[in-house]
Amino acid sequence: MWRRLGDGERKAIAIDASYISKAGKKTPYIGKFWSGCAGAMKRGLEILGIGIVDVDMRDCMMLRAEQTPDKTVLQDKGDDYNLVDWYLDVLRKHRERLLGITRYVVADAWFSKARFVNGLCNMGFHLISRLRDDAALWYAHDGVRTGKRGRPRIKGEKIDFENLDFTRCESLDIEGGKAYVLNAYSPPMKRNIRIVIHYPDAAGRKIYFSTDLEMTGRDIIEFYRTRFQIEFCFRDSRQFTGLNHCQARDLNKLDFAFNASLAAVNVAKVIRSEYYPPLSIGLLKSYLSNIYMLRRFLARSGLKPNRTLNAKLVNELFDLVANAA
């Protein structure tokens, strides 16, 4: 299904966790998870979605959703095992398939933890994400040895984001402010990373990064910005294909319901791209529903429709849908 995205070479694996509302007490893995819409921890379920993003087409196809275990299940796996380890295990399970598509993974700032970054790189992937605005970073060391005794130097001076050393940076042409690209050393990750420091016209700064030191600054920005496409998949599946509707209390049934809902959005995107490019997913659903109902009425009536005479009425029916949307 993801191959319908297009022939563009710039593709990325998008990952994101999504809260699923669920009532009751007997559902497996039910617990408290973060809800971005509510901005708080809520009781329910969570899934980790994995999608393929076409950076040039700005579209996403979902590959898989895995239900997140609750806190008790994670603790049973060991004192040092946490949610980050579980996310890594999910990607490790699908590693061969994902590496056959691309090595680049895009995720939001929550995943910029050293444990996740290093675990992902050990599997052969590169992560593109965002750091905290107040992250402490050092200039990457140029590799020149001092000849003195002791451990070789691994980093340069600390980066003062208010007074950048422009001899170590590349300027990046970007709308809405200024941006600079450079290689930096991250002490928590214990590795060099490629960063883009964006100073918006308003105020403050944003720091984007990639573990691929050869990646261009423009690619880092454009790859990261397309990660929001996976959130649009979650939105459409909630609104139109029943992502929150399953009330089963079995892991396999829940797994089927989540992935069937996301797969239905994929199918809708393929139909839209081939037959109805201007339509949104919601409008496409309304069109298809009306087509089904119209054919149902005609089939039950036993009459042969005269398309020449009825074309105006059919078009009026579809115009009602468009106006309502």
C-alpha positions as protocol buffer text, in pm:
chain_id: "A"
residue {
  index: 1
  type: MET
  ca { x: 0 y: 0 z: 0 }
}
residue {
  index: 2
  type: TRP
  ca { x: 279 y: 246 z: 89 }
}
residue {
  index: 3
  type: ARG
  ca { x: 420 y: 210 z: -264 }
}
residue {
  index: 4
  type: ARG
  ca { x: 124 y: 420 z: -384 }
}
residue {
  index: 5
  type: LEU
  ca { x: 291 y: 721 z: -222 }
}
residue {
  index: 6
  type: GLY
  ca { x: 490 y: 794 z: -537 }
}
residue {
  index: 7
  type: ASP
  ca { x: 834 y: 762 z: -686 }
}
residue {
  index: 8
  type: GLY
  ca { x: 1006 y: 1021 z: -466 }
}
residue {
  index: 9
  type: GLU
  ca { x: 1334 y: 910 z: -313 }
}
residue {
  index: 10
  type: ARG
  ca { x: 1292 y: 1108 z: 8 }
}
residue {
  index: 11
  type: LYS
  ca { x: 1093 y: 877 z: 233 }
}
residue {
  index: 12
  type: ALA
  ca { x: 1098 y: 842 z: 610 }
}
residue {
  index: 13
  type: ILE
  ca { x: 955 y: 618 z: 880 }
}
residue {
  index: 14
  type: ALA
  ca { x: 724 y: 822 z: 1103 }
}
residue {
  index: 15
  type: ILE
  ca { x: 648 y: 698 z: 1454 }
}
residue {
  index: 16
  type: ASP
  ca { x: 410 y: 843 z: 1708 }
}
residue {
  index: 17
  type: ALA
  ca { x: 204 y: 728 z: 2005 }
}
residue {
  index: 18
  type: SER
  ca { x: -169 y: 794 z: 2015 }
}
residue {
  index: 19
  type: TYR
  ca { x: -414 y: 778 z: 2304 }
}
residue {
  index: 20
  type: ILE
  ca { x: -726 y: 562 z: 2261 }
}
residue {
  index: 21
  type: SER
  ca { x: -1022 y: 623 z: 2489 }
}
residue {
  index: 22
  type: LYS
  ca { x: -1151 y: 301 z: 2651 }
}
residue {
  index: 23
  type: ALA
  ca { x: -1385 y: 234 z: 2941 }
}
residue {
  index: 24
  type: GLY
  ca { x: -1396 y: -62 z: 3175 }
}
residue {
  index: 25
  type: LYS
  ca { x: -1147 y: -241 z: 3397 }
}
residue {
  index: 26
  type: LYS
  ca { x: -1088 y: -578 z: 3226 }
}
residue {
  index: 27
  type: THR
  ca { x: -926 y: -461 z: 2900 }
}
residue {
  index: 28
  type: PRO
  ca { x: -563 y: -575 z: 2863 }
}
residue {
  index: 29
  type: TYR
  ca { x: -303 y: -298 z: 2902 }
}
residue {
  index: 30
  type: ILE
  ca { x: -557 y: -41 z: 3015 }
}
residue {
  index: 31
  type: GLY
  ca { x: -393 y: 230 z: 3221 }
}
residue {
  index: 32
  type: LYS
  ca { x: -302 y: 598 z: 3226 }
}
residue {
  index: 33
  type: PHE
  ca { x: -146 y: 739 z: 2908 }
}
residue {
  index: 34
  type: TRP
  ca { x: -71 y: 1086 z: 2779 }
}
residue {
  index: 35
  type: SER
  ca { x: -345 y: 1248 z: 2571 }
}
residue {
  index: 36
  type: GLY
  ca { x: -219 y: 1531 z: 2353 }
}
residue {
  index: 37
  type: CYS
  ca { x: -570 y: 1666 z: 2294 }
}
residue {
  index: 38
  type: ALA
  ca { x: -647 y: 1682 z: 2666 }
}
residue {
  index: 39
  type: GLY
  ca { x: -292 y: 1785 z: 2760 }
}
residue {
  index: 40
  type: ALA
  ca { x: -301 y: 1542 z: 3052 }
}
residue {
  index: 41
  type: MET
  ca { x: -274 y: 1177 z: 3152 }
}
residue {
  index: 42
  type: LYS
  ca { x: -600 y: 992 z: 3094 }
}
residue {
  index: 43
  type: ARG
  ca { x: -719 y: 639 z: 3158 }
}
residue {
  index: 44
  type: GLY
  ca { x: -745 y: 431 z: 2842 }
}
residue {
  index: 45
  type: LEU
  ca { x: -518 y: 263 z: 2588 }
}
residue {
  index: 46
  type: GLU
  ca { x: -226 y: 371 z: 2372 }
}
residue {
  index: 47
  type: ILE
  ca { x: -96 y: 256 z: 2036 }
}
residue {
  index: 48
  type: LEU
  ca { x: 238 y: 317 z: 1871 }
}
residue {
  index: 49
  type: GLY
  ca { x: 182 y: 390 z: 1502 }
}
residue {
  index: 50
  type: ILE
  ca { x: 444 y: 329 z: 1233 }
}
residue {
  index: 51
  type: GLY
  ca { x: 393 y: 498 z: 897 }
}
residue {
  index: 52
  type: ILE
  ca { x: 585 y: 572 z: 578 }
}
residue {
  index: 53
  type: VAL
  ca { x: 604 y: 939 z: 484 }
}
residue {
  index: 54
  type: ASP
  ca { x: 677 y: 1072 z: 137 }
}
residue {
  index: 55
  type: VAL
  ca { x: 859 y: 1398 z: 211 }
}
residue {
  index: 56
  type: ASP
  ca { x: 800 y: 1548 z: -135 }
}
residue {
  index: 57
  type: MET
  ca { x: 432 y: 1447 z: -162 }
}
residue {
  index: 58
  type: ARG
  ca { x: 366 y: 1533 z: 205 }
}
residue {
  index: 59
  type: ASP
  ca { x: 158 y: 1224 z: 260 }
}
residue {
  index: 60
  type: CYS
  ca { x: 170 y: 921 z: 490 }
}
residue {
  index: 61
  type: MET
  ca { x: 60 y: 559 z: 469 }
}
residue {
  index: 62
  type: MET
  ca { x: 30 y: 359 z: 790 }
}
residue {
  index: 63
  type: LEU
  ca { x: 218 y: 31 z: 816 }
}
residue {
  index: 64
  type: ARG
  ca { x: 139 y: -96 z: 1161 }
}
residue {
  index: 65
  type: ALA
  ca { x: 2 y: -9 z: 1504 }
}
residue {
  index: 66
  type: GLU
  ca { x: 111 y: -185 z: 1824 }
}
residue {
  index: 67
  type: GLN
  ca { x: -74 y: -153 z: 2154 }
}
residue {
  index: 68
  type: THR
  ca { x: 139 y: -16 z: 2438 }
}
residue {
  index: 69
  type: PRO
  ca { x: 159 y: -226 z: 2758 }
}
residue {
  index: 70
  type: ASP
  ca { x: 57 y: -63 z: 3083 }
}
residue {
  index: 71
  type: LYS
  ca { x: 301 y: 32 z: 3360 }
}
residue {
  index: 72
  type: THR
  ca { x: 262 y: -299 z: 3546 }
}
residue {
  index: 73
  type: VAL
  ca { x: 351 y: -508 z: 3241 }
}
residue {
  index: 74
  type: LEU
  ca { x: 659 y: -294 z: 3173 }
}
residue {
  index: 75
  type: GLN
  ca { x: 777 y: -333 z: 3533 }
}
residue {
  index: 76
  type: ASP
  ca { x: 743 y: -711 z: 3509 }
}
residue {
  index: 77
  type: LYS
  ca { x: 1001 y: -710 z: 3228 }
}
residue {
  index: 78
  type: GLY
  ca { x: 1270 y: -581 z: 3464 }
}
residue {
  index: 79
  type: ASP
  ca { x: 1356 y: -290 z: 3689 }
}
residue {
  index: 80
  type: ASP
  ca { x: 1554 y: -117 z: 3415 }
}
residue {
  index: 81
  type: TYR
  ca { x: 1294 y: -175 z: 3141 }
}
residue {
  index: 82
  type: ASN
  ca { x: 1077 y: 123 z: 3049 }
}
residue {
  index: 83
  type: LEU
  ca { x: 855 y: 265 z: 2776 }
}
residue {
  index: 84
  type: VAL
  ca { x: 1153 y: 368 z: 2562 }
}
residue {
  index: 85
  type: ASP
  ca { x: 1277 y: 8 z: 2558 }
}
residue {
  index: 86
  type: TRP
  ca { x: 935 y: -115 z: 2449 }
}
residue {
  index: 87
  type: TYR
  ca { x: 922 y: 134 z: 2161 }
}
residue {
  index: 88
  type: LEU
  ca { x: 1267 y: 14 z: 2053 }
}
residue {
  index: 89
  type: ASP
  ca { x: 1153 y: -349 z: 2072 }
}
residue {
  index: 90
  type: VAL
  ca { x: 862 y: -271 z: 1838 }
}
residue {
  index: 91
  type: LEU
  ca { x: 1097 y: -116 z: 1582 }
}
residue {
  index: 92
  type: ARG
  ca { x: 1343 y: -403 z: 1628 }
}
residue {
  index: 93
  type: LYS
  ca { x: 1065 y: -652 z: 1549 }
}
residue {
  index: 94
  type: HIS
  ca { x: 999 y: -478 z: 1215 }
}
residue {
  index: 95
  type: ARG
  ca { x: 1362 y: -377 z: 1154 }
}
residue {
  index: 96
  type: GLU
  ca { x: 1431 y: -574 z: 835 }
}
residue {
  index: 97
  type: ARG
  ca { x: 1113 y: -459 z: 665 }
}
residue {
  index: 98
  type: LEU
  ca { x: 1167 y: -95 z: 760 }
}
residue {
  index: 99
  type: LEU
  ca { x: 1533 y: -87 z: 657 }
}
residue {
  index: 100
  type: GLY
  ca { x: 1423 y: -216 z: 317 }
}
residue {
  index: 101
  type: ILE
  ca { x: 1230 y: 110 z: 274 }
}
residue {
  index: 102
  type: THR
  ca { x: 1452 y: 376 z: 433 }
}
residue {
  index: 103
  type: ARG
  ca { x: 1699 y: 433 z: 717 }
}
residue {
  index: 104
  type: TYR
  ca { x: 1547 y: 762 z: 833 }
}
residue {
  index: 105
  type: VAL
  ca { x: 1305 y: 778 z: 1126 }
}
residue {
  index: 106
  type: VAL
  ca { x: 1120 y: 1100 z: 1214 }
}
residue {
  index: 107
  type: ALA
  ca { x: 965 y: 1152 z: 1557 }
}
residue {
  index: 108
  type: ASP
  ca { x: 868 y: 1433 z: 1790 }
}
residue {
  index: 109
  type: ALA
  ca { x: 1085 y: 1577 z: 2065 }
}
residue {
  index: 110
  type: TRP
  ca { x: 978 y: 1313 z: 2320 }
}
residue {
  index: 111
  type: PHE
  ca { x: 1188 y: 1056 z: 2133 }
}
residue {
  index: 112
  type: SER
  ca { x: 1507 y: 1265 z: 2146 }
}
residue {
  index: 113
  type: LYS
  ca { x: 1615 y: 1081 z: 2460 }
}
residue {
  index: 114
  type: ALA
  ca { x: 1969 y: 940 z: 2456 }
}
residue {
  index: 115
  type: ARG
  ca { x: 1845 y: 588 z: 2529 }
}
residue {
  index: 116
  type: PHE
  ca { x: 1614 y: 588 z: 2230 }
}
residue {
  index: 117
  type: VAL
  ca { x: 1854 y: 765 z: 1994 }
}
residue {
  index: 118
  type: ASN
  ca { x: 2145 y: 530 z: 2063 }
}
residue {
  index: 119
  type: GLY
  ca { x: 1925 y: 220 z: 2053 }
}
residue {
  index: 120
  type: LEU
  ca { x: 1781 y: 326 z: 1719 }
}
residue {
  index: 121
  type: CYS
  ca { x: 2125 y: 399 z: 1570 }
}
residue {
  index: 122
  type: ASN
  ca { x: 2251 y: 59 z: 1685 }
}
residue {
  index: 123
  type: MET
  ca { x: 1978 y: -97 z: 1470 }
}
residue {
  index: 124
  type: GLY
  ca { x: 2105 y: 87 z: 1163 }
}
residue {
  index: 125
  type: PHE
  ca { x: 1858 y: 377 z: 1154 }
}
residue {
  index: 126
  type: HIS
  ca { x: 1907 y: 754 z: 1164 }
}
residue {
  index: 127
  type: LEU
  ca { x: 1675 y: 968 z: 1378 }
}
residue {
  index: 128
  type: ILE
  ca { x: 1548 y: 1312 z: 1279 }
}
residue {
  index: 129
  type: SER
  ca { x: 1384 y: 1496 z: 1565 }
}
residue {
  index: 130
  type: ARG
  ca { x: 1390 y: 1811 z: 1775 }
}
residue {
  index: 131
  type: LEU
  ca { x: 1578 y: 1896 z: 2094 }
}
residue {
  index: 132
  type: ARG
  ca { x: 1465 y: 2107 z: 2387 }
}
residue {
  index: 133
  type: ASP
  ca { x: 1503 y: 2478 z: 2319 }
}
residue {
  index: 134
  type: ASP
  ca { x: 1746 y: 2503 z: 2613 }
}
residue {
  index: 135
  type: ALA
  ca { x: 1954 y: 2196 z: 2521 }
}
residue {
  index: 136
  type: ALA
  ca { x: 2323 y: 2212 z: 2617 }
}
residue {
  index: 137
  type: LEU
  ca { x: 2548 y: 2134 z: 2319 }
}
residue {
  index: 138
  type: TRP
  ca { x: 2915 y: 2167 z: 2233 }
}
residue {
  index: 139
  type: TYR
  ca { x: 3083 y: 2231 z: 1900 }
}
residue {
  index: 140
  type: ALA
  ca { x: 3208 y: 1910 z: 1740 }
}
residue {
  index: 141
  type: HIS
  ca { x: 3584 y: 1865 z: 1783 }
}
residue {
  index: 142
  type: ASP
  ca { x: 3785 y: 1911 z: 1465 }
}
residue {
  index: 143
  type: GLY
  ca { x: 3991 y: 1600 z: 1540 }
}
residue {
  index: 144
  type: VAL
  ca { x: 4326 y: 1776 z: 1581 }
}
residue {
  index: 145
  type: ARG
  ca { x: 4534 y: 1608 z: 1852 }
}
residue {
  index: 146
  type: THR
  ca { x: 4709 y: 1828 z: 2106 }
}
residue {
  index: 147
  type: GLY
  ca { x: 4989 y: 1581 z: 2169 }
}
residue {
  index: 148
  type: LYS
  ca { x: 4937 y: 1606 z: 2543 }
}
residue {
  index: 149
  type: ARG
  ca { x: 4892 y: 1312 z: 2776 }
}
residue {
  index: 150
  type: GLY
  ca { x: 4546 y: 1184 z: 2863 }
}
residue {
  index: 151
  type: ARG
  ca { x: 4227 y: 1108 z: 2682 }
}
residue {
  index: 152
  type: PRO
  ca { x: 4190 y: 1268 z: 2336 }
}
residue {
  index: 153
  type: ARG
  ca { x: 3946 y: 1556 z: 2321 }
}
residue {
  index: 154
  type: ILE
  ca { x: 3598 y: 1464 z: 2195 }
}
residue {
  index: 155
  type: LYS
  ca { x: 3426 y: 1805 z: 2190 }
}
residue {
  index: 156
  type: GLY
  ca { x: 3500 y: 2171 z: 2138 }
}
residue {
  index: 157
  type: GLU
  ca { x: 3369 y: 2474 z: 2322 }
}
residue {
  index: 158
  type: LYS
  ca { x: 3015 y: 2497 z: 2455 }
}
residue {
  index: 159
  type: ILE
  ca { x: 2773 y: 2653 z: 2208 }
}
residue {
  index: 160
  type: ASP
  ca { x: 2645 y: 2995 z: 2309 }
}
residue {
  index: 161
  type: PHE
  ca { x: 2322 y: 3015 z: 2109 }
}
residue {
  index: 162
  type: GLU
  ca { x: 2305 y: 3392 z: 2155 }
}
residue {
  index: 163
  type: ASN
  ca { x: 2657 y: 3439 z: 2015 }
}
residue {
  index: 164
  type: LEU
  ca { x: 2721 y: 3169 z: 1756 }
}
residue {
  index: 165
  type: ASP
  ca { x: 3064 y: 3114 z: 1608 }
}
residue {
  index: 166
  type: PHE
  ca { x: 2970 y: 3175 z: 1245 }
}
residue {
  index: 167
  type: THR
  ca { x: 3301 y: 3033 z: 1124 }
}
residue {
  index: 168
  type: ARG
  ca { x: 3171 y: 2688 z: 1229 }
}
residue {
  index: 169
  type: CYS
  ca { x: 2818 y: 2731 z: 1090 }
}
residue {
  index: 170
  type: GLU
  ca { x: 2652 y: 2728 z: 751 }
}
residue {
  index: 171
  type: SER
  ca { x: 2373 y: 2974 z: 687 }
}
residue {
  index: 172
  type: LEU
  ca { x: 2044 y: 2821 z: 569 }
}
residue {
  index: 173
  type: ASP
  ca { x: 1792 y: 3013 z: 364 }
}
residue {
  index: 174
  type: ILE
  ca { x: 1456 y: 2960 z: 534 }
}
residue {
  index: 175
  type: GLU
  ca { x: 1125 y: 3143 z: 554 }
}
residue {
  index: 176
  type: GLY
  ca { x: 1023 y: 3304 z: 880 }
}
residue {
  index: 177
  type: GLY
  ca { x: 1361 y: 3377 z: 1033 }
}
residue {
  index: 178
  type: LYS
  ca { x: 1725 y: 3273 z: 1020 }
}
residue {
  index: 179
  type: ALA
  ca { x: 1874 y: 2925 z: 1045 }
}
residue {
  index: 180
  type: TYR
  ca { x: 2225 y: 2784 z: 1081 }
}
residue {
  index: 181
  type: VAL
  ca { x: 2359 y: 2432 z: 1028 }
}
residue {
  index: 182
  type: LEU
  ca { x: 2653 y: 2273 z: 1209 }
}
residue {
  index: 183
  type: ASN
  ca { x: 2779 y: 1953 z: 1367 }
}
residue {
  index: 184
  type: ALA
  ca { x: 2757 y: 1948 z: 1745 }
}
residue {
  index: 185
  type: TYR
  ca { x: 2839 y: 1714 z: 2031 }
}
residue {
  index: 186
  type: SER
  ca { x: 2560 y: 1599 z: 2262 }
}
residue {
  index: 187
  type: PRO
  ca { x: 2687 y: 1481 z: 2605 }
}
residue {
  index: 188
  type: PRO
  ca { x: 2371 y: 1281 z: 2693 }
}
residue {
  index: 189
  type: MET
  ca { x: 2385 y: 1093 z: 2360 }
}
residue {
  index: 190
  type: LYS
  ca { x: 2767 y: 1079 z: 2369 }
}
residue {
  index: 191
  type: ARG
  ca { x: 2781 y: 1134 z: 1994 }
}
residue {
  index: 192
  type: ASN
  ca { x: 2809 y: 1404 z: 1730 }
}
residue {
  index: 193
  type: ILE
  ca { x: 2484 y: 1512 z: 1567 }
}
residue {
  index: 194
  type: ARG
  ca { x: 2389 y: 1741 z: 1280 }
}
residue {
  index: 195
  type: ILE
  ca { x: 2178 y: 2031 z: 1407 }
}
residue {
  index: 196
  type: VAL
  ca { x: 1976 y: 2314 z: 1256 }
}
residue {
  index: 197
  type: ILE
  ca { x: 1925 y: 2617 z: 1483 }
}
residue {
  index: 198
  type: HIS
  ca { x: 1621 y: 2813 z: 1372 }
}
residue {
  index: 199
  type: TYR
  ca { x: 1568 y: 3166 z: 1504 }
}
residue {
  index: 200
  type: PRO
  ca { x: 1208 y: 3264 z: 1415 }
}
residue {
  index: 201
  type: ASP
  ca { x: 1123 y: 3627 z: 1345 }
}
residue {
  index: 202
  type: ALA
  ca { x: 903 y: 3635 z: 1656 }
}
residue {
  index: 203
  type: ALA
  ca { x: 1151 y: 3523 z: 1925 }
}
residue {
  index: 204
  type: GLY
  ca { x: 1328 y: 3225 z: 2076 }
}
residue {
  index: 205
  type: ARG
  ca { x: 1483 y: 2934 z: 1887 }
}
residue {
  index: 206
  type: LYS
  ca { x: 1414 y: 2579 z: 1773 }
}
residue {
  index: 207
  type: ILE
  ca { x: 1682 y: 2310 z: 1747 }
}
residue {
  index: 208
  type: TYR
  ca { x: 1633 y: 2026 z: 1500 }
}
residue {
  index: 209
  type: PHE
  ca { x: 1881 y: 1742 z: 1465 }
}
residue {
  index: 210
  type: SER
  ca { x: 1975 y: 1433 z: 1269 }
}
residue {
  index: 211
  type: THR
  ca { x: 2215 y: 1155 z: 1360 }
}
residue {
  index: 212
  type: ASP
  ca { x: 2327 y: 1152 z: 995 }
}
residue {
  index: 213
  type: LEU
  ca { x: 2623 y: 1393 z: 994 }
}
residue {
  index: 214
  type: GLU
  ca { x: 2613 y: 1424 z: 614 }
}
residue {
  index: 215
  type: MET
  ca { x: 2247 y: 1530 z: 595 }
}
residue {
  index: 216
  type: THR
  ca { x: 2174 y: 1877 z: 459 }
}
residue {
  index: 217
  type: GLY
  ca { x: 2006 y: 2132 z: 682 }
}
residue {
  index: 218
  type: ARG
  ca { x: 1715 y: 2170 z: 442 }
}
residue {
  index: 219
  type: ASP
  ca { x: 1652 y: 1796 z: 446 }
}
residue {
  index: 220
  type: ILE
  ca { x: 1651 y: 1795 z: 827 }
}
residue {
  index: 221
  type: ILE
  ca { x: 1386 y: 2069 z: 836 }
}
residue {
  index: 222
  type: GLU
  ca { x: 1169 y: 1920 z: 560 }
}
residue {
  index: 223
  type: PHE
  ca { x: 1190 y: 1564 z: 695 }
}
residue {
  index: 224
  type: TYR
  ca { x: 1095 y: 1675 z: 1045 }
}
residue {
  index: 225
  type: ARG
  ca { x: 801 y: 1888 z: 930 }
}
residue {
  index: 226
  type: THR
  ca { x: 646 y: 1595 z: 744 }
}
residue {
  index: 227
  type: ARG
  ca { x: 623 y: 1391 z: 1065 }
}
residue {
  index: 228
  type: PHE
  ca { x: 288 y: 1562 z: 1131 }
}
residue {
  index: 229
  type: GLN
  ca { x: 138 y: 1355 z: 848 }
}
residue {
  index: 230
  type: ILE
  ca { x: 113 y: 1054 z: 1081 }
}
residue {
  index: 231
  type: GLU
  ca { x: -100 y: 1261 z: 1318 }
}
residue {
  index: 232
  type: PHE
  ca { x: -337 y: 1338 z: 1030 }
}
residue {
  index: 233
  type: CYS
  ca { x: -372 y: 960 z: 978 }
}
residue {
  index: 234
  type: PHE
  ca { x: -473 y: 919 z: 1343 }
}
residue {
  index: 235
  type: ARG
  ca { x: -718 y: 1209 z: 1308 }
}
residue {
  index: 236
  type: ASP
  ca { x: -885 y: 1067 z: 997 }
}
residue {
  index: 237
  type: SER
  ca { x: -909 y: 718 z: 1146 }
}
residue {
  index: 238
  type: ARG
  ca { x: -1079 y: 860 z: 1457 }
}
residue {
  index: 239
  type: GLN
  ca { x: -1326 y: 1070 z: 1263 }
}
residue {
  index: 240
  type: PHE
  ca { x: -1413 y: 838 z: 975 }
}
residue {
  index: 241
  type: THR
  ca { x: -1300 y: 476 z: 1028 }
}
residue {
  index: 242
  type: GLY
  ca { x: -1377 y: 407 z: 1394 }
}
residue {
  index: 243
  type: LEU
  ca { x: -1036 y: 395 z: 1561 }
}
residue {
  index: 244
  type: ASN
  ca { x: -1197 y: 456 z: 1902 }
}
residue {
  index: 245
  type: HIS
  ca { x: -1505 y: 240 z: 1849 }
}
residue {
  index: 246
  type: CYS
  ca { x: -1382 y: -109 z: 1940 }
}
residue {
  index: 247
  type: GLN
  ca { x: -1493 y: -219 z: 2287 }
}
residue {
  index: 248
  type: ALA
  ca { x: -1338 y: -567 z: 2275 }
}
residue {
  index: 249
  type: ARG
  ca { x: -1144 y: -703 z: 2574 }
}
residue {
  index: 250
  type: ASP
  ca { x: -901 y: -921 z: 2382 }
}
residue {
  index: 251
  type: LEU
  ca { x: -555 y: -817 z: 2261 }
}
residue {
  index: 252
  type: ASN
  ca { x: -590 y: -983 z: 1920 }
}
residue {
  index: 253
  type: LYS
  ca { x: -932 y: -831 z: 1857 }
}
residue {
  index: 254
  type: LEU
  ca { x: -812 y: -486 z: 1959 }
}
residue {
  index: 255
  type: ASP
  ca { x: -504 y: -524 z: 1740 }
}
residue {
  index: 256
  type: PHE
  ca { x: -720 y: -615 z: 1441 }
}
residue {
  index: 257
  type: ALA
  ca { x: -958 y: -323 z: 1502 }
}
residue {
  index: 258
  type: PHE
  ca { x: -678 y: -65 z: 1531 }
}
residue {
  index: 259
  type: ASN
  ca { x: -496 y: -182 z: 1218 }
}
residue {
  index: 260
  type: ALA
  ca { x: -817 y: -227 z: 1017 }
}
residue {
  index: 261
  type: SER
  ca { x: -915 y: 131 z: 1095 }
}
residue {
  index: 262
  type: LEU
  ca { x: -576 y: 267 z: 987 }
}
residue {
  index: 263
  type: ALA
  ca { x: -573 y: 45 z: 676 }
}
residue {
  index: 264
  type: ALA
  ca { x: -914 y: 183 z: 577 }
}
residue {
  index: 265
  type: VAL
  ca { x: -765 y: 532 z: 575 }
}
residue {
  index: 266
  type: ASN
  ca { x: -486 y: 404 z: 348 }
}
residue {
  index: 267
  type: VAL
  ca { x: -744 y: 261 z: 106 }
}
residue {
  index: 268
  type: ALA
  ca { x: -938 y: 588 z: 112 }
}
residue {
  index: 269
  type: LYS
  ca { x: -622 y: 780 z: 22 }
}
residue {
  index: 270
  type: VAL
  ca { x: -555 y: 550 z: -274 }
}
residue {
  index: 271
  type: ILE
  ca { x: -913 y: 591 z: -402 }
}
residue {
  index: 272
  type: ARG
  ca { x: -893 y: 967 z: -356 }
}
residue {
  index: 273
  type: SER
  ca { x: -562 y: 998 z: -542 }
}
residue {
  index: 274
  type: GLU
  ca { x: -693 y: 794 z: -839 }
}
residue {
  index: 275
  type: TYR
  ca { x: -1049 y: 922 z: -873 }
}
residue {
  index: 276
  type: TYR
  ca { x: -1118 y: 1223 z: -648 }
}
residue {
  index: 277
  type: PRO
  ca { x: -792 y: 1421 z: -595 }
}
residue {
  index: 278
  type: PRO
  ca { x: -955 y: 1745 z: -471 }
}
residue {
  index: 279
  type: LEU
  ca { x: -1158 y: 1577 z: -194 }
}
residue {
  index: 280
  type: SER
  ca { x: -1077 y: 1539 z: 172 }
}
residue {
  index: 281
  type: ILE
  ca { x: -1117 y: 1201 z: 341 }
}
residue {
  index: 282
  type: GLY
  ca { x: -1439 y: 1318 z: 506 }
}
residue {
  index: 283
  type: LEU
  ca { x: -1592 y: 1442 z: 182 }
}
residue {
  index: 284
  type: LEU
  ca { x: -1483 y: 1124 z: 4 }
}
residue {
  index: 285
  type: LYS
  ca { x: -1663 y: 916 z: 267 }
}
residue {
  index: 286
  type: SER
  ca { x: -1981 y: 1117 z: 216 }
}
residue {
  index: 287
  type: TYR
  ca { x: -1959 y: 1078 z: -162 }
}
residue {
  index: 288
  type: LEU
  ca { x: -1910 y: 702 z: -142 }
}
residue {
  index: 289
  type: SER
  ca { x: -2193 y: 667 z: 109 }
}
residue {
  index: 290
  type: ASN
  ca { x: -2429 y: 855 z: -120 }
}
residue {
  index: 291
  type: ILE
  ca { x: -2322 y: 649 z: -421 }
}
residue {
  index: 292
  type: TYR
  ca { x: -2396 y: 332 z: -226 }
}
residue {
  index: 293
  type: MET
  ca { x: -2736 y: 458 z: -109 }
}
residue {
  index: 294
  type: LEU
  ca { x: -2833 y: 573 z: -460 }
}
residue {
  index: 295
  type: ARG
  ca { x: -2743 y: 236 z: -610 }
}
residue {
  index: 296
  type: ARG
  ca { x: -2929 y: 63 z: -329 }
}
residue {
  index: 297
  type: PHE
  ca { x: -3246 y: 261 z: -396 }
}
residue {
  index: 298
  type: LEU
  ca { x: -3230 y: 191 z: -769 }
}
residue {
  index: 299
  type: ALA
  ca { x: -3160 y: -179 z: -717 }
}
residue {
  index: 300
  type: ARG
  ca { x: -3455 y: -223 z: -478 }
}
residue {
  index: 301
  type: SER
  ca { x: -3694 y: -27 z: -699 }
}
residue {
  index: 302
  type: GLY
  ca { x: -3646 y: -264 z: -993 }
}
residue {
  index: 303
  type: LEU
  ca { x: -3623 y: 27 z: -1237 }
}
residue {
  index: 304
  type: LYS
  ca { x: -3351 y: 86 z: -1492 }
}
residue {
  index: 305
  type: PRO
  ca { x: -3219 y: 436 z: -1435 }
}
residue {
  index: 306
  type: ASN
  ca { x: -3197 y: 672 z: -1728 }
}
residue {
  index: 307
  type: ARG
  ca { x: -2866 y: 846 z: -1673 }
}
residue {
  index: 308
  type: THR
  ca { x: -2949 y: 1124 z: -1918 }
}
residue {
  index: 309
  type: LEU
  ca { x: -3268 y: 1218 z: -1734 }
}
residue {
  index: 310
  type: ASN
  ca { x: -3135 y: 1160 z: -1382 }
}
residue {
  index: 311
  type: ALA
  ca { x: -2788 y: 1313 z: -1419 }
}
residue {
  index: 312
  type: LYS
  ca { x: -2908 y: 1651 z: -1289 }
}
residue {
  index: 313
  type: LEU
  ca { x: -3068 y: 1496 z: -979 }
}
residue {
  index: 314
  type: VAL
  ca { x: -2759 y: 1289 z: -903 }
}
residue {
  index: 315
  type: ASN
  ca { x: -2534 y: 1594 z: -933 }
}
residue {
  index: 316
  type: GLU
  ca { x: -2764 y: 1788 z: -701 }
}
residue {
  index: 317
  type: LEU
  ca { x: -2735 y: 1509 z: -446 }
}
residue {
  index: 318
  type: PHE
  ca { x: -2355 y: 1526 z: -454 }
}
residue {
  index: 319
  type: ASP
  ca { x: -2363 y: 1907 z: -439 }
}
residue {
  index: 320
  type: LEU
  ca { x: -2555 y: 1880 z: -112 }
}
residue {
  index: 321
  type: VAL
  ca { x: -2269 y: 1679 z: 31 }
}
residue {
  index: 322
  type: ALA
  ca { x: -2010 y: 1930 z: -90 }
}
residue {
  index: 323
  type: ASN
  ca { x: -2205 y: 2223 z: 55 }
}
residue {
  index: 324
  type: ALA
  ca { x: -2248 y: 2046 z: 389 }
}
residue {
  index: 325
  type: ALA
  ca { x: -1872 y: 1985 z: 409 }
}
